[in-house]
């Protein structure tokens, strides 16, 4: 459990009860969920810490996760909805009306496709677009960062909201993001008073679209692979693990569990 520069103290983390986390390249390592990382999720859940993945991932991905992983909820498509299980059923709670968000997505998808055909033939709509309900995802792995920025700027100029992760440009029409839906989940689903939020929450992330969460949650962590993009972030994590991706998450989980365990003794 080592950190770059500063390390958190047990006192800072002793009241954490809700852990929000990115998925791609934070929980996953080269696209896979390592056994150490999956065990860390179970350890957190067993200790009474509610884990909430906050992802740009698709609805299909989110439904699987809330069914199969030891999580309390999943925030999907960059804040478009929160997915939970209630009485054995999977429930999607949208930021706005589901039909309205779906219609906006259909129109935006056509606009983005036209832009790619005209401007950026090397970019492609993500393979999992068919499983998305509210946003449009564009694959950016292996792309020149300047080209990614140029495409993102063009989408913004058309009125789209843009978030850039380690694997996708995610874009949608709507006034929400990872932070705004996380705030709603904390107060509406978990009943957390806003004055308690700084003490009882933590967040782990790795990419540019996690910046709003780093700015929102005081106990914020980055996994080691975030280091190259730290200068690009409006809000940076308070602590950075010396381990990358899923191994970093597992280390951070152990840090939180030790702090919470010490406080209960």
ROMIPA-470556 format. One record per residue (C-alpha): residue number from 0; x, y, z. Coordinates in Angstrom, 2 decimals, always signed. Layout:
N
[node NUM,[X,Y,Z]]
...
***
This chain:
265
[node 0,[+0.00,+0.00,+0.00]]
[node 1,[+2.41,+2.66,-1.22]]
[node 2,[+1.61,+6.03,-2.75]]
[node 3,[+3.28,+8.63,-4.93]]
[node 4,[+4.33,+11.55,-2.72]]
[node 5,[+1.57,+11.82,-0.08]]
[node 6,[-0.22,+8.88,+1.54]]
[node 7,[-3.60,+9.08,+3.28]]
[node 8,[-3.83,+8.75,+7.03]]
[node 9,[-6.22,+6.31,+8.70]]
[node 10,[-7.96,+9.24,+10.35]]
[node 11,[-8.86,+10.79,+6.99]]
[node 12,[-10.54,+7.59,+5.79]]
[node 13,[-12.00,+6.12,+8.99]]
[node 14,[-15.59,+7.22,+8.22]]
[node 15,[-15.74,+6.13,+4.56]]
[node 16,[-18.92,+4.19,+3.82]]
[node 17,[-19.39,+4.83,+0.08]]
[node 18,[-16.68,+4.18,-2.51]]
[node 19,[-17.29,+5.47,-6.03]]
[node 20,[-14.95,+4.18,-8.72]]
[node 21,[-14.28,+4.38,-12.43]]
[node 22,[-14.07,+1.04,-14.27]]
[node 23,[-11.92,+1.07,-17.42]]
[node 24,[-8.21,+1.12,-16.50]]
[node 25,[-9.15,+1.71,-12.85]]
[node 26,[-10.87,-1.54,-11.91]]
[node 27,[-9.82,-3.31,-15.10]]
[node 28,[-6.26,-4.02,-16.20]]
[node 29,[-5.82,-4.19,-19.99]]
[node 30,[-9.55,-4.82,-20.19]]
[node 31,[-9.62,-7.64,-17.62]]
[node 32,[-10.81,-7.76,-14.02]]
[node 33,[-7.92,-9.25,-12.05]]
[node 34,[-8.71,-11.69,-9.22]]
[node 35,[-7.11,-9.32,-6.69]]
[node 36,[-9.40,-6.53,-7.83]]
[node 37,[-12.55,-8.63,-7.73]]
[node 38,[-11.65,-9.87,-4.26]]
[node 39,[-11.16,-6.27,-3.15]]
[node 40,[-14.74,-5.49,-4.24]]
[node 41,[-16.00,-8.40,-2.13]]
[node 42,[-13.88,-7.34,+0.83]]
[node 43,[-15.27,-3.80,+0.67]]
[node 44,[-18.85,-5.08,+0.43]]
[node 45,[-18.31,-7.47,+3.35]]
[node 46,[-17.03,-4.56,+5.45]]
[node 47,[-20.24,-2.62,+4.82]]
[node 48,[-18.76,-0.18,+2.30]]
[node 49,[-21.14,+0.45,-0.60]]
[node 50,[-19.24,+0.35,-3.89]]
[node 51,[-20.68,+2.35,-6.81]]
[node 52,[-18.92,+2.07,-10.19]]
[node 53,[-19.25,+5.34,-12.13]]
[node 54,[-18.56,+4.69,-15.79]]
[node 55,[-18.98,+5.81,-19.35]]
[node 56,[-19.84,+2.17,-20.05]]
[node 57,[-23.01,+1.05,-21.78]]
[node 58,[-26.34,-0.02,-20.32]]
[node 59,[-25.58,-3.66,-21.18]]
[node 60,[-22.34,-3.48,-19.25]]
[node 61,[-24.05,-1.79,-16.29]]
[node 62,[-26.85,-4.36,-16.11]]
[node 63,[-24.32,-7.19,-15.96]]
[node 64,[-22.30,-5.45,-13.25]]
[node 65,[-25.24,-4.75,-10.95]]
[node 66,[-26.34,-8.38,-11.31]]
[node 67,[-22.97,-10.09,-10.94]]
[node 68,[-20.66,-7.86,-8.92]]
[node 69,[-20.86,-7.00,-5.18]]
[node 70,[-21.90,-3.39,-5.79]]
[node 71,[-24.69,-1.23,-4.39]]
[node 72,[-25.43,+0.56,-7.68]]
[node 73,[-23.86,+1.50,-11.01]]
[node 74,[-23.87,+4.93,-12.63]]
[node 75,[-23.70,+4.47,-16.38]]
[node 76,[-23.05,+6.38,-19.60]]
[node 77,[-21.34,+9.23,-17.74]]
[node 78,[-24.29,+9.97,-15.45]]
[node 79,[-27.24,+9.30,-17.74]]
[node 80,[-28.77,+6.86,-15.25]]
[node 81,[-28.24,+4.90,-12.05]]
[node 82,[-28.81,+1.14,-12.12]]
[node 83,[-29.84,-0.80,-9.01]]
[node 84,[-31.45,-4.10,-8.04]]
[node 85,[-34.76,-3.88,-6.19]]
[node 86,[-36.60,-6.99,-5.14]]
[node 87,[-34.52,-8.98,-7.61]]
[node 88,[-35.30,-6.66,-10.55]]
[node 89,[-32.81,-4.41,-12.34]]
[node 90,[-34.05,-0.80,-12.32]]
[node 91,[-32.77,+2.14,-14.38]]
[node 92,[-33.32,+5.60,-12.89]]
[node 93,[-32.60,+8.20,-15.57]]
[node 94,[-31.29,+11.72,-15.09]]
[node 95,[-34.29,+12.85,-17.12]]
[node 96,[-37.17,+11.10,-18.85]]
[node 97,[-35.93,+7.91,-20.54]]
[node 98,[-37.79,+8.59,-23.78]]
[node 99,[-36.41,+12.12,-24.01]]
[node 100,[-32.85,+10.95,-23.42]]
[node 101,[-33.31,+8.16,-25.97]]
[node 102,[-34.58,+10.55,-28.65]]
[node 103,[-31.70,+12.93,-28.02]]
[node 104,[-29.30,+10.02,-28.38]]
[node 105,[-30.78,+8.92,-31.71]]
[node 106,[-30.47,+12.41,-33.15]]
[node 107,[-26.98,+12.94,-31.76]]
[node 108,[-25.78,+9.60,-33.10]]
[node 109,[-26.74,+10.58,-36.63]]
[node 110,[-25.02,+13.95,-36.21]]
[node 111,[-21.83,+12.36,-34.92]]
[node 112,[-21.83,+9.73,-37.67]]
[node 113,[-22.11,+12.48,-40.27]]
[node 114,[-19.23,+14.35,-38.66]]
[node 115,[-17.01,+11.26,-38.65]]
[node 116,[-17.79,+10.57,-42.29]]
[node 117,[-16.93,+14.13,-43.23]]
[node 118,[-14.04,+14.96,-40.92]]
[node 119,[-12.43,+11.98,-39.22]]
[node 120,[-12.65,+8.78,-41.18]]
[node 121,[-10.04,+7.15,-38.95]]
[node 122,[-12.39,+7.28,-35.92]]
[node 123,[-15.16,+4.74,-35.44]]
[node 124,[-18.29,+4.51,-33.33]]
[node 125,[-17.63,+2.10,-30.44]]
[node 126,[-18.62,-1.52,-30.98]]
[node 127,[-20.92,-1.43,-27.95]]
[node 128,[-23.02,+1.49,-29.23]]
[node 129,[-25.95,-0.88,-29.77]]
[node 130,[-26.08,-1.43,-26.00]]
[node 131,[-26.19,+2.29,-25.16]]
[node 132,[-29.35,+4.14,-24.16]]
[node 133,[-28.31,+7.78,-23.82]]
[node 134,[-24.86,+8.59,-25.21]]
[node 135,[-22.60,+8.06,-28.21]]
[node 136,[-19.17,+6.48,-27.77]]
[node 137,[-16.22,+6.80,-30.14]]
[node 138,[-13.14,+4.58,-29.88]]
[node 139,[-9.92,+6.56,-29.28]]
[node 140,[-7.39,+3.92,-28.20]]
[node 141,[-4.15,+4.35,-30.13]]
[node 142,[-5.26,+7.68,-31.60]]
[node 143,[-3.14,+10.81,-31.67]]
[node 144,[-4.11,+13.00,-28.67]]
[node 145,[-4.22,+16.08,-30.90]]
[node 146,[-6.70,+14.36,-33.23]]
[node 147,[-8.82,+13.31,-30.26]]
[node 148,[-8.92,+16.90,-29.01]]
[node 149,[-9.79,+18.20,-32.46]]
[node 150,[-12.71,+15.78,-32.77]]
[node 151,[-13.92,+16.56,-29.26]]
[node 152,[-13.89,+20.29,-30.05]]
[node 153,[-15.93,+19.71,-33.20]]
[node 154,[-18.54,+17.76,-31.24]]
[node 155,[-18.76,+20.48,-28.61]]
[node 156,[-19.23,+23.06,-31.36]]
[node 157,[-22.31,+21.09,-32.48]]
[node 158,[-23.80,+21.32,-28.99]]
[node 159,[-22.71,+17.97,-27.59]]
[node 160,[-21.37,+17.44,-24.10]]
[node 161,[-18.05,+15.58,-24.22]]
[node 162,[-16.12,+13.46,-21.73]]
[node 163,[-12.85,+11.79,-22.66]]
[node 164,[-11.82,+8.56,-20.96]]
[node 165,[-8.84,+6.30,-21.53]]
[node 166,[-10.73,+4.42,-24.25]]
[node 167,[-13.60,+6.57,-25.55]]
[node 168,[-14.93,+9.95,-26.37]]
[node 169,[-18.35,+9.83,-24.75]]
[node 170,[-20.79,+12.47,-25.94]]
[node 171,[-24.42,+13.24,-25.22]]
[node 172,[-27.04,+15.97,-25.16]]
[node 173,[-27.93,+16.88,-21.60]]
[node 174,[-26.81,+18.74,-18.51]]
[node 175,[-25.36,+15.95,-16.38]]
[node 176,[-22.09,+14.17,-15.73]]
[node 177,[-20.54,+11.65,-13.35]]
[node 178,[-20.53,+14.13,-10.49]]
[node 179,[-24.13,+15.34,-10.76]]
[node 180,[-25.55,+11.82,-10.82]]
[node 181,[-23.27,+10.75,-7.96]]
[node 182,[-24.61,+13.63,-5.87]]
[node 183,[-28.18,+12.55,-6.65]]
[node 184,[-27.41,+8.94,-5.74]]
[node 185,[-25.83,+9.92,-2.43]]
[node 186,[-28.77,+12.02,-1.29]]
[node 187,[-31.66,+10.23,-3.03]]
[node 188,[-30.67,+6.57,-2.87]]
[node 189,[-28.43,+6.43,+0.20]]
[node 190,[-29.92,+9.32,+2.17]]
[node 191,[-26.55,+10.95,+2.89]]
[node 192,[-26.72,+14.50,+4.20]]
[node 193,[-24.56,+16.83,+2.09]]
[node 194,[-22.67,+17.95,+5.19]]
[node 195,[-21.55,+14.34,+5.74]]
[node 196,[-20.40,+13.73,+2.16]]
[node 197,[-16.72,+14.72,+2.58]]
[node 198,[-16.14,+12.26,+5.42]]
[node 199,[-18.16,+9.24,+4.27]]
[node 200,[-17.17,+9.08,+0.57]]
[node 201,[-14.11,+8.18,-1.47]]
[node 202,[-13.44,+7.95,-5.22]]
[node 203,[-10.91,+6.17,-7.44]]
[node 204,[-10.24,+7.09,-11.07]]
[node 205,[-7.68,+7.22,-13.85]]
[node 206,[-8.74,+9.54,-16.66]]
[node 207,[-9.82,+12.99,-17.75]]
[node 208,[-13.54,+12.31,-17.41]]
[node 209,[-12.95,+11.58,-13.72]]
[node 210,[-11.92,+15.18,-13.00]]
[node 211,[-15.43,+16.25,-11.87]]
[node 212,[-15.38,+13.43,-9.30]]
[node 213,[-11.90,+14.41,-8.07]]
[node 214,[-13.27,+17.91,-7.51]]
[node 215,[-16.39,+16.64,-5.74]]
[node 216,[-15.05,+13.98,-3.37]]
[node 217,[-12.40,+14.99,-0.87]]
[node 218,[-11.01,+11.48,-0.37]]
[node 219,[-10.02,+11.05,-4.01]]
[node 220,[-7.48,+8.57,-5.36]]
[node 221,[-5.83,+8.02,-8.70]]
[node 222,[-4.32,+4.74,-9.84]]
[node 223,[-0.75,+5.08,-11.08]]
[node 224,[-1.59,+5.20,-14.79]]
[node 225,[-3.15,+8.62,-14.23]]
[node 226,[+0.27,+10.25,-13.84]]
[node 227,[+0.80,+11.22,-17.52]]
[node 228,[-2.46,+13.19,-17.69]]
[node 229,[-2.37,+14.92,-14.28]]
[node 230,[-1.35,+18.27,-15.86]]
[node 231,[-4.47,+18.15,-18.05]]
[node 232,[-6.94,+17.81,-15.17]]
[node 233,[-8.96,+20.68,-13.79]]
[node 234,[-9.26,+18.71,-10.56]]
[node 235,[-6.66,+16.11,-9.59]]
[node 236,[-6.81,+13.23,-7.08]]
[node 237,[-5.52,+13.90,-3.59]]
[node 238,[-3.51,+10.67,-3.54]]
[node 239,[-2.02,+8.48,-6.28]]
[node 240,[-1.26,+4.79,-5.81]]
[node 241,[+2.16,+3.48,-6.80]]
[node 242,[+0.34,+0.60,-8.51]]
[node 243,[-1.54,+0.88,-11.83]]
[node 244,[-5.13,+0.05,-12.77]]
[node 245,[-6.71,-2.90,-10.94]]
[node 246,[-3.68,-3.50,-8.72]]
[node 247,[-3.82,+0.14,-7.67]]
[node 248,[-7.51,-0.18,-6.86]]
[node 249,[-6.83,-3.25,-4.73]]
[node 250,[-4.14,-1.34,-2.80]]
[node 251,[-6.49,+1.62,-2.29]]
[node 252,[-9.23,-0.73,-1.10]]
[node 253,[-6.87,-2.21,+1.49]]
[node 254,[-5.94,+1.27,+2.67]]
[node 255,[-9.61,+2.15,+3.21]]
[node 256,[-10.40,-1.19,+4.85]]
[node 257,[-7.51,-0.83,+7.30]]
[node 258,[-8.63,+2.69,+8.21]]
[node 259,[-12.26,+1.67,+8.70]]
[node 260,[-11.23,-1.46,+10.62]]
[node 261,[-8.95,+0.48,+12.96]]
[node 262,[-11.73,+2.98,+13.68]]
[node 263,[-14.17,+0.21,+14.64]]
[node 264,[-11.85,-1.30,+17.25]]
***
